[in-house]
Amino acid sequence: MTTVLNLNPITKLTREQFVQLCQANPELQLERNTQRELIIMSPVGGESGQKEANLIVDISLWNRQTQLGIVFSSSTIFSLPGGGDRSPDVAWVSLEKWENLTQQERESFPPICPDFVIELRSKSDRLPPLQAKMREYLASGLLLGWLINPQQKQVEIYRQNQEVEIVTMPIMLSGENVLPGLNVMLDY
């Protein structure tokens, strides 16, 4: 479950203020959307946490073999070019894009959009905010994204300049030309 705080009547939460807020409250999982609203993310339960961990392992194993990029967990916040500060459940950034960042940018909230993300809907998540988050990634330069919805046994596949494709689980998903050779079986 997420809680959205609209701080606009009081202040426009800038990126710098958001970073300071995160540093002052490391025990909270926070995001900021393009409307500069503060989003407080609730922890997930065991089932969702286990599924998320398995997805990170799948992407990491593929990445160790190909060495094409860097894999990130849901603890990483990306300062998206579109204005939001988001934390996908799983993220992958090409090595070229990562190496173009300065050391300071790498140590802070990287000012890039991942090339690939996975968002895993937990039982307490509402679908429309996750779909909006996926559109926010696309607007910021995302190449490929999977919104996994175990409750409806569906995956929404997001690609640049294409309509969202909805597929039914179980399914073998491909990393396509973004993560070449990656195949992940989803049978939730």
HELIX and SHEET records of a PDB file:
HELIX    1   1 ARG A   15  ALA A   24  1                                  10    
HELIX    2   2 GLY A   46  THR A   66  1                                  21    
HELIX    3   3 LEU A   95  GLU A   99  1                                   5    
HELIX    4   4 GLN A  103  GLU A  107  1                                   5    
HELIX    5   5 LEU A  127  ALA A  139  1                                  13    
SHEET    1   A 3 THR A   2  LEU A   5  0                                        
SHEET    2   A 3 LEU A  38  MET A  41 -1                                        
SHEET    3   A 3 GLN A  29  ARG A  32 -1                                        
SHEET    1   B 6 GLY A  69  SER A  73  0                                        
SHEET    2   B 6 VAL A  90  SER A  94 -1                                        
SHEET    3   B 6 PHE A 116  LEU A 120 -1                                        
SHEET    4   B 6 LEU A 144  ASN A 149  1                                        
SHEET    5   B 6 GLN A 154  ARG A 159 -1                                        
SHEET    6   B 6 GLU A 165  THR A 168 -1                                        
SHEET    1   C 2 PHE A  78  SER A  79  0                                        
SHEET    2   C 2 ASP A  85  ARG A  86 -1                                        
SHEET    1   D 2 ILE A 171  SER A 174  0                                        
SHEET    2   D 2 ASN A 183  LEU A 186 -1                                        
END                                                                             
